[in-house]
Amino acid sequence: APREAPAPPIPRCPSPPGEHAVCKHLGGGHHNFTVSSCVAEMKRLGGDTINFRESGACWAKLCGSTDMQYSSQFGEWQVYSTFCKVCERGSSFCHAAGELFDDSQDCDGDGLPDPACEHGEQAGYLGSASNCASTWPSTPCKRAEGSVLGSFKDKLEHSKFGSLFKKAEAEEKLIQSKLAPATAAIDQVYAGMNRPDYNAPPTLEGNEMSNVNHMVIGIMCFVSVTTFLAACVDWFRPLRCLEGRPRLWALVLINTSYLLLIPGIMNVLLSFSIIVNVIGHRIRVHPYAENPSCTESTPGLVDLLWKSGGKAGAYAVVCFAMVIPACELVILLVGEVFRYRNVPGCNKLFRAGIVWVQHRSKWASPDMFAYILLMYLIRGLDKPPKINSFMNLDLGFTCFCLFCVGSTVSSLGIRRPAIKDDGSALKKKGKPQVGLELAAVALLSVGFGVLFAVGLQKPSMSLHLDMDLMYKQRPDLLAMKDIIEGFNLPALLQMKVSVVQCIGALVQWSGDGEINCIIAFVLYLGFAVMLPALDMVLLLTGAVLHRSKKGNQAARVLKASHKVRKLAMLDVSIMGCFVVTMSLRSMRKNGVLVDLCPGVWYLLGAEVCHYAAGYVTDWTHARLVSAAEARNAKAGEVNETRSSERLERLESDSEEQLQTDSESEATESSSEE
């Protein structure tokens, strides 16, 4: 027999035809249930919603939210829930002049009040028993029999005070209609604040952080171990087949780096979400706001930039992330094929290509630095409950960073082809002024130090909210503009980042176990901050050694400076700020602006001083070498002249001695005779 329980009915939900609720399943059965016994079973299991069929099937659910989710997987069921409300009046029902609205009566006998409307002979209501279907204008609301209020109202309408009653009722409805926007706004505020996800953190797509950490550790171990083993072979058992060619460790590192380039481009690069809670409105202001987050790989980012009008940013990302690595690989392959071919000018051309690769391989990574700064900005915006914001760097960032560092370092292990000395060094005219060089490099070093220190402290990028653009995107918020401005959202949605702040935050996030933040920390502090400063110290040291006439020591210092300069990435990080600022202009339509700050210009000035100091020192050193070679050549000519003169004198003296000896022999012969 059906299990009956004295349980009060709960509201039936206006579920779509052919669908059912898909909340957490608690229990139930296929047979012998009624609505009442199904509700009792639901309460026993601690649920709040049931799926019911007339055949007696009952499934108890736990939804926990007014945001009911439906599915058509198992066909149509009757859905009852404690969260289902009576039918909403909406914006199109009973708002015309002269229409009388009433939501206190149960018009269809299901125990729930229904919105009803009357206007002269026309009448209708929204029946909760029929999924809030409208009966306007031919079916009036049927009042419950025996209702004291209904009987009194009927008698009053047919008395001599009926006209006054109707007039007062019409005025009351008019006042209610005028207050309806404010009432609706208040209802939205309370409904929004009571939503389960009101203060929920953003939901980021992409890979789980733990999975990313495990994969990053595995990739780094593989690259490190293979490169170390190849270096051991170079040091202890060098291969004869690689004589004059790139070292084995460089070949292994560059191959593993380019293997990482493929997942670096195709995997998820980053995922971020920015959500603003405006008095009950949960507004997503990141690109693709219809998705929980903006989660993109490099091709996806290019597609996003292209479709949103950021074509310059799309071109820049393609150039730095795809074109430059492809050109480097082609140059290296062609150069190795023709390294020992007797093609006129081949060695010079390949040597120039190697130099280009060694100086340009780092230029595949400008976006990585800007993504690091962008992560600080978005994470810094998180001020719940008004603003929920977060960003993660994913596996694509890891692979691409390791590619950039690996390809840059491995290019230093590629030997340049030997070329015959054609005396070009002797053709470099100009008297080296070591004193002037030292003064210029010292002045540039001071300028670099000041600009560099200020640039590290000053903000480089900023992210802030433009409310006027947001109102254009969401005109429904204009009615509550005064209330919104009271929350001071523009001040909350404003964030700036300097390099020092970013490095400090990366240390904290690294302590939380984010391996990508450790990589970002090493990339920014090591390659973008410390190596440029070290190169300036080496350049100044080289200038001092030139002044002290210690040419051999200066040559060794400047050789180290060249290698450090090829790895220093301050210029790359500055370019990354420009690229990402261009790229994220698509967020302006949502009211979010990403702009450059003065810190970038200070760092740019410091890098100009760095480049200038390197040029002055290299110029002076080249002319010192030319002068030394010229002196050696002149000394060689003088020695050769002296040697020939001495040989001539020796030959002349020998001839005179022979002639004298002949004369002496002749005299002795005549005397004997």
Helices and strands as residue ranges (DSSP letters): E 20-21, E 24-29, H 35-45, E 49-52, E 58-62, E 70-71, E 78-81, E 100-105, E 114-119, E 122-127, G 128-130, E 133-134, H 148-157, H 162-193, H 209-236, G 240-242, H 248-266, E 268-278, E 281-284, E 294-297, H 298-307, H 311-318, I 319-323, H 324-337, H 346-360, G 361-364, H 366-380, E 387-393, H 395-411, G 424-427, H 434-457, E 459-465, H 467-473, G 475-480, H 481-486, H 489-492, E 494-498, H 499-511, H 515-521, I 522-530, H 531-547, H 551-567, H 570-583, G 584-590, E 592-596, H 598-672
